[in-house]
Amino acid sequence: MSVPPLRRFIITAFSLFIGWRLVYDLLLLPDGRVDYFMSISGVQLASYVLTFLGWEIETSGRLIAQAGSRAVEILNGCNGLQVLGLFSGFIFAYPGNNIKRIYVMLFGLIVLYFSNIVRIIFFVFVNAQYPDYWNISHSIITHLFTYPIVLLIWYWWIVINEEDARQLLVSSS
């Protein structure tokens, strides 16, 4: 007995999500090296961009600030790594051509990595110019900026695999 495609997708996506959370929480997070790289490289690239734009920027490890302002610290869990894992799980779970999958995966990971740099720049700006709005901006920016990018790339992945998507919907009804 074969598993209907929609059910297979849901089971695969859920399994990949649980697997990713276990790998992240039990291996990557305690080890810290991947998170450290994501945080430090994010701070460095954001610093380069802001300096290029004429801002006087101070950095120290995971901390970045406009000179004279409070610093933003890029902690584990806030450096984009978890979003990259979530994004990747969907791309792996949804049916499609494996060559296209590799290209979309690489494209998406690069776009999401650099969108996190933009997010860090936004946080530095808010913290320097509108510090009273730090808490609200920190709590909503990922939902307003990062997740729509994830959803758009996921949508693109579905569209370029339209035949597989049609089969998924027809076979599960």
Z-matrix of the N, CA and C atoms (Angstrom, degrees):
N
C 1 1.440
C 2 1.529 1 109.34
N 3 1.302 2 115.28 1 127.97
C 4 1.462 3 120.63 2 -176.36
C 5 1.529 4 110.39 3 -92.39
N 6 1.313 5 114.63 4 147.67
C 7 1.466 6 121.10 5 178.99
C 8 1.526 7 108.33 6 -83.18
N 9 1.333 8 118.32 7 129.49
C 10 1.467 9 120.05 8 178.00
C 11 1.533 10 110.56 9 -57.12
N 12 1.341 11 117.64 10 143.18
C 13 1.469 12 121.27 11 -174.56
C 14 1.534 13 114.59 12 -55.52
N 15 1.329 14 118.04 13 -41.06
C 16 1.463 15 119.41 14 -179.72
C 17 1.524 16 110.57 15 -64.17
N 18 1.315 17 116.24 16 -43.30
C 19 1.468 18 120.14 17 178.30
C 20 1.531 19 110.29 18 -64.18
N 21 1.332 20 116.35 19 -40.20
C 22 1.469 21 120.31 20 178.34
C 23 1.532 22 110.36 21 -61.42
N 24 1.358 23 116.51 22 -42.94
C 25 1.463 24 120.32 23 177.80
C 26 1.528 25 110.82 24 -60.84
N 27 1.316 26 116.68 25 -47.83
C 28 1.469 27 120.52 26 -178.27
C 29 1.523 28 110.65 27 -62.17
N 30 1.317 29 117.24 28 -44.36
C 31 1.472 30 121.05 29 179.18
C 32 1.526 31 110.19 30 -64.09
N 33 1.333 32 116.53 31 -44.73
C 34 1.466 33 120.26 32 -179.90
C 35 1.525 34 111.04 33 -63.75
N 36 1.332 35 117.08 34 -47.27
C 37 1.468 36 120.76 35 -179.27
C 38 1.525 37 110.59 36 -61.78
N 39 1.325 38 116.91 37 -44.46
C 40 1.465 39 120.54 38 179.76
C 41 1.526 40 110.54 39 -64.15
N 42 1.325 41 116.89 40 -43.13
C 43 1.471 42 120.88 41 179.39
C 44 1.526 43 111.26 42 -63.37
N 45 1.330 44 116.41 43 -42.69
C 46 1.467 45 119.82 44 177.83
C 47 1.526 46 111.24 45 -64.50
N 48 1.326 47 116.75 46 -39.49
C 49 1.461 48 120.18 47 178.49
C 50 1.530 49 110.49 48 -63.14
N 51 1.326 50 117.23 49 -47.94
C 52 1.473 51 120.97 50 178.58
C 53 1.527 52 109.69 51 -62.39
N 54 1.337 53 116.76 52 -43.76
C 55 1.463 54 120.51 53 178.37
C 56 1.519 55 111.87 54 -60.26
N 57 1.330 56 116.51 55 -44.27
C 58 1.464 57 120.81 56 178.72
C 59 1.528 58 110.47 57 -61.67
N 60 1.331 59 116.80 58 -45.46
C 61 1.471 60 119.92 59 -179.73
C 62 1.526 61 110.78 60 -61.54
N 63 1.333 62 116.91 61 -40.27
C 64 1.467 63 119.94 62 178.95
C 65 1.526 64 110.96 63 -66.00
N 66 1.329 65 116.61 64 -46.42
C 67 1.468 66 120.24 65 178.86
C 68 1.526 67 109.92 66 -61.15
N 69 1.329 68 116.33 67 -45.06
C 70 1.467 69 119.33 68 -178.98
C 71 1.532 70 111.08 69 -65.24
N 72 1.333 71 116.83 70 -52.07
C 73 1.472 72 120.62 71 -174.47
C 74 1.523 73 113.51 72 -69.50
N 75 1.339 74 116.90 73 -34.79
C 76 1.467 75 119.63 74 -174.38
C 77 1.526 76 114.01 75 -96.45
N 78 1.330 77 117.72 76 -24.74
C 79 1.465 78 120.07 77 -176.87
C 80 1.528 79 113.37 78 -117.21
N 81 1.320 80 116.17 79 -58.78
C 82 1.466 81 119.69 80 -173.00
C 83 1.525 82 112.82 81 -68.79
N 84 1.321 83 117.31 82 -47.29
C 85 1.460 84 120.27 83 -177.76
C 86 1.527 85 112.12 84 -63.30
N 87 1.346 86 119.36 85 -48.90
C 88 1.471 87 118.03 86 178.44
C 89 1.532 88 112.92 87 -62.99
N 90 1.331 89 117.29 88 -36.64
C 91 1.462 90 120.37 89 179.02
C 92 1.528 91 110.42 90 -68.00
N 93 1.319 92 116.46 91 -45.12
C 94 1.454 93 121.84 92 172.54
C 95 1.512 94 117.89 93 84.35
N 96 1.324 95 118.76 94 -13.54
C 97 1.469 96 119.54 95 -174.02
C 98 1.523 97 113.63 96 -67.12
N 99 1.335 98 117.21 97 -41.60
C 100 1.469 99 119.09 98 -179.20
C 101 1.528 100 109.63 99 -68.98
N 102 1.330 101 116.70 100 -44.09
C 103 1.466 102 119.97 101 176.41
C 104 1.525 103 110.98 102 -60.46
N 105 1.311 104 116.51 103 -41.92
C 106 1.466 105 120.76 104 179.92
C 107 1.533 106 109.97 105 -60.98
N 108 1.327 107 116.52 106 -45.98
C 109 1.465 108 120.35 107 177.78
C 110 1.527 109 110.82 108 -58.91
N 111 1.336 110 116.59 109 -47.01
C 112 1.466 111 120.04 110 -178.86
C 113 1.529 112 111.03 111 -61.52
N 114 1.319 113 116.83 112 -41.95
C 115 1.467 114 120.49 113 -179.19
C 116 1.520 115 111.71 114 -68.60
N 117 1.327 116 116.56 115 -49.34
C 118 1.468 117 120.78 116 -176.84
C 119 1.524 118 111.31 117 -66.27
N 120 1.326 119 117.32 118 -44.73
C 121 1.469 120 119.05 119 179.95
C 122 1.526 121 110.60 120 -65.93
N 123 1.332 122 117.23 121 -35.99
C 124 1.464 123 120.32 122 176.49
C 125 1.517 124 112.07 123 -62.83
N 126 1.332 125 116.11 124 -44.94
C 127 1.466 126 121.05 125 177.98
C 128 1.527 127 110.22 126 -62.61
N 129 1.328 128 117.29 127 -45.28
C 130 1.468 129 120.42 128 -177.96
C 131 1.525 130 111.92 129 -63.36
N 132 1.332 131 116.55 130 -47.11
C 133 1.471 132 118.90 131 -179.04
C 134 1.523 133 111.74 132 -66.54
N 135 1.326 134 117.28 133 -40.48
C 136 1.469 135 120.15 134 176.69
C 137 1.528 136 110.01 135 -61.81
N 138 1.321 137 116.47 136 -40.09
C 139 1.464 138 121.36 137 178.13
C 140 1.526 139 111.15 138 -62.12
N 141 1.339 140 117.21 139 -43.91
C 142 1.468 141 121.02 140 178.66
C 143 1.527 142 110.93 141 -60.11
N 144 1.331 143 116.55 142 -45.33
C 145 1.465 144 120.55 143 -178.46
C 146 1.525 145 110.42 144 -64.76
N 147 1.325 146 116.58 145 -48.21
C 148 1.466 147 119.74 146 -178.49
C 149 1.529 148 112.01 147 -64.77
N 150 1.322 149 117.31 148 -37.47
C 151 1.464 150 121.00 149 176.50
C 152 1.528 151 110.08 150 -64.86
N 153 1.326 152 116.45 151 -42.61
C 154 1.463 153 121.37 152 176.83
C 155 1.529 154 110.88 153 -59.23
N 156 1.336 155 116.39 154 -35.71
C 157 1.466 156 121.38 155 179.84
C 158 1.529 157 112.88 156 -79.58
N 159 1.344 158 115.93 157 -0.49
C 160 1.453 159 119.58 158 174.83
C 161 1.518 160 115.84 159 99.99
N 162 1.310 161 117.78 160 4.62
C 163 1.461 162 120.64 161 178.89
C 164 1.523 163 109.40 162 -82.24
N 165 1.320 164 116.13 163 146.26
C 166 1.459 165 120.82 164 171.64
C 167 1.529 166 106.31 165 -90.34
N 168 1.322 167 115.72 166 112.16
C 169 1.466 168 121.90 167 -172.47
C 170 1.521 169 110.24 168 -113.88
N 171 1.319 170 114.35 169 140.75
C 172 1.465 171 121.69 170 174.68
C 173 1.520 172 108.03 171 -117.79
N 174 1.320 173 116.26 172 135.30
C 175 1.464 174 120.71 173 176.57
C 176 1.521 175 109.47 174 -131.92
N 177 1.300 176 114.12 175 152.32
C 178 1.458 177 121.72 176 173.38
C 179 1.521 178 106.98 177 -155.54
N 180 1.328 179 115.70 178 103.19
C 181 1.463 180 119.23 179 -178.27
C 182 1.512 181 111.08 180 61.75
N 183 1.324 182 116.21 181 -118.44
C 184 1.464 183 122.17 182 -178.91
C 185 1.526 184 113.04 183 -86.46
N 186 1.315 185 117.93 184 1.60
C 187 1.465 186 122.60 185 -176.53
C 188 1.523 187 110.92 186 -98.98
N 189 1.338 188 115.29 187 140.18
C 190 1.461 189 121.51 188 176.46
C 191 1.521 190 107.78 189 -143.75
N 192 1.339 191 115.82 190 138.32
C 193 1.464 192 120.30 191 -179.66
C 194 1.515 193 110.09 192 -154.76
N 195 1.330 194 114.77 193 154.04
C 196 1.456 195 119.22 194 165.41
C 197 1.524 196 105.01 195 -72.79
N 198 1.320 197 117.19 196 139.02
C 199 1.466 198 120.97 197 -178.00
C 200 1.526 199 109.98 198 -50.94
N 201 1.331 200 115.64 199 128.42
C 202 1.454 201 121.51 200 179.09
C 203 1.512 202 115.01 201 88.66
N 204 1.335 203 118.07 202 -3.95
C 205 1.467 204 121.60 203 179.81
C 206 1.521 205 110.00 204 -109.18
N 207 1.314 206 114.77 205 165.68
C 208 1.462 207 119.52 206 174.28
C 209 1.523 208 109.27 207 -64.00
N 210 1.319 209 114.88 208 148.07
C 211 1.470 210 120.20 209 -178.68
C 212 1.523 211 111.08 210 -85.97
N 213 1.312 212 114.26 211 155.75
C 214 1.458 213 123.00 212 170.41
C 215 1.520 214 105.96 213 -104.39
N 216 1.324 215 116.94 214 130.80
C 217 1.461 216 121.08 215 178.06
C 218 1.519 217 108.81 216 -106.39
N 219 1.317 218 116.04 217 127.21
C 220 1.461 219 121.68 218 179.80
C 221 1.530 220 107.48 219 -93.38
N 222 1.314 221 114.85 220 97.33
C 223 1.461 222 122.16 221 -175.57
C 224 1.526 223 111.46 222 -86.45
N 225 1.331 224 115.51 223 165.13
C 226 1.458 225 120.25 224 169.44
C 227 1.526 226 107.00 225 -58.69
N 228 1.307 227 116.21 226 139.07
C 229 1.452 228 119.96 227 -178.05
C 230 1.524 229 112.67 228 91.28
N 231 1.318 230 117.23 229 -15.87
C 232 1.470 231 121.37 230 179.34
C 233 1.522 232 111.28 231 -120.00
N 234 1.307 233 116.83 232 13.61
C 235 1.464 234 120.06 233 -174.33
C 236 1.531 235 113.35 234 -104.94
N 237 1.315 236 117.33 235 6.50
C 238 1.458 237 121.11 236 176.59
C 239 1.512 238 115.50 237 95.23
N 240 1.319 239 118.15 238 -11.59
C 241 1.461 240 120.71 239 -175.69
C 242 1.528 241 112.14 240 -63.30
N 243 1.315 242 117.34 241 -41.37
C 244 1.464 243 119.61 242 -179.23
C 245 1.526 244 111.66 243 -65.89
N 246 1.327 245 116.76 244 -36.31
C 247 1.468 246 120.52 245 177.25
C 248 1.526 247 110.16 246 -65.21
N 249 1.333 248 117.12 247 -38.98
C 250 1.467 249 120.42 248 178.39
C 251 1.524 250 110.72 249 -61.89
N 252 1.328 251 116.80 250 -39.80
C 253 1.460 252 120.59 251 177.79
C 254 1.518 253 112.19 252 -66.35
N 255 1.314 254 117.06 253 -44.25
C 256 1.462 255 122.02 254 178.18
C 257 1.527 256 110.46 255 -61.01
N 258 1.318 257 116.50 256 -47.05
C 259 1.461 258 122.10 257 178.30
C 260 1.532 259 110.69 258 -56.92
N 261 1.327 260 115.84 259 -49.14
C 262 1.465 261 121.34 260 -176.03
C 263 1.518 262 112.08 261 -62.67
N 264 1.327 263 116.81 262 -38.67
C 265 1.462 264 120.41 263 -179.73
C 266 1.515 265 112.42 264 -57.95
N 267 1.326 266 117.14 265 -43.46
C 268 1.458 267 120.51 266 179.43
C 269 1.522 268 110.76 267 -64.75
N 270 1.323 269 116.79 268 -44.13
C 271 1.465 270 120.49 269 -178.70
C 272 1.528 271 110.10 270 -62.01
N 273 1.327 272 117.01 271 -40.83
C 274 1.467 273 120.13 272 177.57
C 275 1.523 274 111.86 273 -68.33
N 276 1.324 275 117.72 274 -37.12
C 277 1.463 276 121.14 275 -173.98
C 278 1.520 277 113.19 276 -77.02
N 279 1.316 278 117.50 277 -33.58
C 280 1.458 279 120.43 278 -174.86
C 281 1.526 280 109.79 279 -79.70
N 282 1.330 281 117.68 280 135.11
C 283 1.465 282 119.86 281 -176.63
C 284 1.527 283 112.03 282 -64.26
N 285 1.318 284 114.27 283 147.45
C 286 1.457 285 118.95 284 177.64
C 287 1.513 286 111.73 285 169.44
N 288 1.297 287 114.19 286 172.61
C 289 1.454 288 123.04 287 179.27
C 290 1.528 289 109.49 288 -66.55
N 291 1.336 290 116.43 289 130.87
C 292 1.466 291 120.11 290 -175.03
C 293 1.527 292 113.75 291 -68.31
N 294 1.327 293 117.99 292 -31.25
C 295 1.466 294 119.86 293 176.30
C 296 1.534 295 109.11 294 -65.88
N 297 1.340 296 116.37 295 -47.07
C 298 1.467 297 120.23 296 176.10
C 299 1.529 298 110.11 297 -60.01
N 300 1.313 299 116.04 298 -39.64
C 301 1.468 300 121.15 299 -179.09
C 302 1.535 301 110.51 300 -57.78
N 303 1.324 302 116.13 301 -44.68
C 304 1.469 303 120.29 302 -179.62
C 305 1.526 304 110.21 303 -62.82
N 306 1.337 305 116.84 304 -45.71
C 307 1.463 306 120.13 305 -179.77
C 308 1.529 307 111.93 306 -64.12
N 309 1.325 308 116.69 307 -45.78
C 310 1.467 309 119.95 308 179.89
C 311 1.523 310 110.20 309 -65.29
N 312 1.323 311 116.56 310 -39.33
C 313 1.467 312 120.30 311 179.00
C 314 1.531 313 110.30 312 -61.82
N 315 1.326 314 117.20 313 -49.34
C 316 1.468 315 120.31 314 179.78
C 317 1.526 316 111.36 315 -62.65
N 318 1.322 317 115.66 316 -45.93
C 319 1.464 318 119.99 317 178.12
C 320 1.522 319 110.61 318 -57.87
N 321 1.319 320 116.38 319 -49.45
C 322 1.462 321 121.00 320 -178.08
C 323 1.513 322 112.97 321 -62.99
N 324 1.327 323 117.09 322 -43.61
C 325 1.465 324 119.96 323 179.84
C 326 1.528 325 111.09 324 -62.79
N 327 1.328 326 116.42 325 -40.53
C 328 1.470 327 120.13 326 178.80
C 329 1.531 328 110.62 327 -66.90
N 330 1.324 329 116.92 328 -47.13
C 331 1.469 330 120.63 329 179.58
C 332 1.527 331 110.50 330 -60.63
N 333 1.325 332 116.94 331 -44.38
C 334 1.465 333 119.64 332 -179.11
C 335 1.523 334 112.09 333 -68.38
N 336 1.318 335 117.11 334 -36.43
C 337 1.466 336 119.90 335 176.81
C 338 1.530 337 109.87 336 -60.55
N 339 1.339 338 116.16 337 -47.97
C 340 1.458 339 119.35 338 -178.71
C 341 1.527 340 112.34 339 -73.09
N 342 1.327 341 117.84 340 -27.59
C 343 1.469 342 118.49 341 173.98
C 344 1.525 343 110.17 342 -66.62
N 345 1.324 344 116.95 343 -30.39
C 346 1.459 345 119.54 344 175.63
C 347 1.527 346 110.89 345 -68.05
N 348 1.322 347 117.59 346 -33.26
C 349 1.466 348 121.29 347 175.42
C 350 1.532 349 108.96 348 -63.21
N 351 1.332 350 116.51 349 -44.07
C 352 1.468 351 120.90 350 177.32
C 353 1.528 352 109.65 351 -61.14
N 354 1.307 353 116.75 352 -40.35
C 355 1.467 354 121.86 353 177.97
C 356 1.532 355 110.62 354 -60.34
N 357 1.322 356 117.03 355 -44.24
C 358 1.468 357 121.13 356 178.49
C 359 1.531 358 109.97 357 -63.11
N 360 1.323 359 116.72 358 -42.99
C 361 1.468 360 121.00 359 177.84
C 362 1.530 361 110.02 360 -59.40
N 363 1.317 362 115.93 361 -43.89
C 364 1.465 363 120.52 362 177.74
C 365 1.528 364 110.74 363 -59.01
N 366 1.319 365 116.82 364 -43.73
C 367 1.467 366 120.27 365 179.95
C 368 1.528 367 111.69 366 -63.41
N 369 1.319 368 117.02 367 -41.12
C 370 1.470 369 120.16 368 177.72
C 371 1.530 370 109.56 369 -62.12
N 372 1.321 371 116.30 370 -44.23
C 373 1.464 372 121.20 371 179.27
C 374 1.526 373 111.03 372 -60.39
N 375 1.323 374 117.08 373 -50.29
C 376 1.468 375 120.91 374 -179.20
C 377 1.522 376 110.39 375 -61.42
N 378 1.316 377 116.26 376 -45.17
C 379 1.463 378 119.87 377 -178.30
C 380 1.526 379 111.77 378 -63.48
N 381 1.323 380 117.26 379 -33.83
C 382 1.464 381 120.89 380 -179.46
C 383 1.528 382 112.37 381 -81.67
N 384 1.321 383 117.04 382 -41.57
C 385 1.463 384 120.82 383 -172.45
C 386 1.532 385 114.17 384 -96.86
N 387 1.320 386 116.69 385 -32.62
C 388 1.470 387 121.71 386 -175.57
C 389 1.529 388 110.32 387 -136.42
N 390 1.322 389 117.64 388 60.10
C 391 1.470 390 119.79 389 -173.78
C 392 1.530 391 114.02 390 -59.27
N 393 1.327 392 117.41 391 -26.22
C 394 1.468 393 119.56 392 178.69
C 395 1.530 394 111.99 393 -66.62
N 396 1.323 395 116.81 394 -18.20
C 397 1.463 396 121.24 395 -178.63
C 398 1.531 397 112.74 396 -100.98
N 399 1.319 398 116.74 397 10.42
C 400 1.463 399 120.80 398 -177.84
C 401 1.528 400 112.03 399 -56.88
N 402 1.325 401 117.16 400 -52.34
C 403 1.469 402 120.28 401 -174.40
C 404 1.517 403 112.22 402 -59.47
N 405 1.313 404 116.97 403 -46.78
C 406 1.465 405 118.75 404 -178.57
C 407 1.526 406 111.22 405 -68.75
N 408 1.324 407 117.30 406 -39.65
C 409 1.470 408 118.72 407 -179.91
C 410 1.524 409 110.68 408 -66.33
N 411 1.317 410 116.63 409 -39.28
C 412 1.463 411 119.76 410 179.82
C 413 1.524 412 111.32 411 -65.76
N 414 1.320 413 116.73 412 -35.40
C 415 1.463 414 118.57 413 -176.33
C 416 1.524 415 113.32 414 -78.85
N 417 1.344 416 118.41 415 -22.77
C 418 1.467 417 118.07 416 -175.35
C 419 1.524 418 115.79 417 -111.97
N 420 1.319 419 119.24 418 -16.24
C 421 1.470 420 119.38 419 -171.71
C 422 1.527 421 112.62 420 -63.25
N 423 1.323 422 117.73 421 -37.38
C 424 1.464 423 118.74 422 179.41
C 425 1.520 424 110.24 423 -62.90
N 426 1.320 425 116.68 424 -40.30
C 427 1.463 426 120.50 425 -179.31
C 428 1.526 427 111.90 426 -70.28
N 429 1.322 428 116.81 427 -34.27
C 430 1.462 429 120.04 428 -177.61
C 431 1.520 430 113.93 429 -87.56
N 432 1.321 431 117.00 430 -23.53
C 433 1.467 432 120.08 431 -174.12
C 434 1.524 433 112.43 432 -114.58
N 435 1.311 434 117.25 433 -55.86
C 436 1.465 435 120.58 434 -172.27
C 437 1.525 436 112.31 435 -73.73
N 438 1.319 437 117.80 436 -49.45
C 439 1.461 438 119.49 437 -176.28
C 440 1.527 439 113.66 438 -62.92
N 441 1.333 440 120.14 439 -37.27
C 442 1.468 441 118.02 440 173.92
C 443 1.530 442 113.05 441 -60.47
N 444 1.325 443 117.25 442 -34.69
C 445 1.468 444 119.73 443 176.47
C 446 1.523 445 109.77 444 -65.13
N 447 1.326 446 116.79 445 -44.58
C 448 1.470 447 121.11 446 177.01
C 449 1.523 448 109.56 447 -57.79
N 450 1.321 449 117.00 448 -48.27
C 451 1.468 450 120.84 449 -178.42
C 452 1.526 451 112.08 450 -62.92
N 453 1.320 452 117.63 451 -38.81
C 454 1.470 453 120.27 452 178.35
C 455 1.527 454 111.75 453 -64.52
N 456 1.316 455 116.98 454 -41.44
C 457 1.469 456 119.16 455 179.77
C 458 1.523 457 109.90 456 -70.94
N 459 1.322 458 117.36 457 -38.41
C 460 1.465 459 119.35 458 174.57
C 461 1.532 460 109.50 459 -59.91
N 462 1.327 461 117.55 460 -45.56
C 463 1.458 462 121.53 461 179.17
C 464 1.526 463 110.42 462 -58.99
N 465 1.313 464 116.60 463 -44.11
C 466 1.466 465 121.19 464 177.71
C 467 1.524 466 109.91 465 -58.86
N 468 1.334 467 117.31 466 -43.06
C 469 1.470 468 121.56 467 178.78
C 470 1.523 469 110.59 468 -60.36
N 471 1.320 470 116.98 469 -41.15
C 472 1.467 471 120.85 470 178.54
C 473 1.524 472 110.10 471 -65.90
N 474 1.327 473 117.38 472 -44.76
C 475 1.465 474 121.60 473 -177.50
C 476 1.524 475 111.33 474 -63.12
N 477 1.334 476 117.88 475 -43.18
C 478 1.465 477 118.24 476 -178.03
C 479 1.527 478 111.80 477 -74.53
N 480 1.312 479 116.54 478 -8.09
C 481 1.463 480 121.73 479 174.44
C 482 1.525 481 109.68 480 -117.65
N 483 1.324 482 115.80 481 39.80
C 484 1.461 483 121.90 482 -172.74
C 485 1.527 484 113.06 483 -56.81
N 486 1.304 485 117.09 484 -40.11
C 487 1.465 486 119.88 485 -179.62
C 488 1.526 487 110.59 486 -61.96
N 489 1.332 488 116.27 487 -44.06
C 490 1.461 489 119.88 488 177.34
C 491 1.525 490 110.71 489 -64.56
N 492 1.328 491 117.23 490 -37.00
C 493 1.463 492 121.03 491 179.16
C 494 1.523 493 110.39 492 -65.71
N 495 1.323 494 116.52 493 -41.97
C 496 1.464 495 120.41 494 179.21
C 497 1.524 496 109.89 495 -61.83
N 498 1.320 497 116.27 496 -44.13
C 499 1.462 498 120.67 497 178.57
C 500 1.529 499 110.02 498 -62.21
N 501 1.316 500 117.22 499 -40.40
C 502 1.458 501 122.28 500 179.92
C 503 1.522 502 110.58 501 -59.78
N 504 1.325 503 116.82 502 -45.61
C 505 1.458 504 120.45 503 -177.70
C 506 1.522 505 112.01 504 -73.39
N 507 1.331 506 117.84 505 -41.79
C 508 1.458 507 121.51 506 -178.32
C 509 1.525 508 110.78 507 -68.58
N 510 1.310 509 117.29 508 -42.48
C 511 1.462 510 121.15 509 -176.73
C 512 1.518 511 112.95 510 -69.25
N 513 1.327 512 117.28 511 -23.54
C 514 1.458 513 118.94 512 -176.11
C 515 1.520 514 112.36 513 -92.90
N 516 1.339 515 117.52 514 -6.29
C 517 1.467 516 118.34 515 -178.56
C 518 1.506 517 112.42 516 -90.50
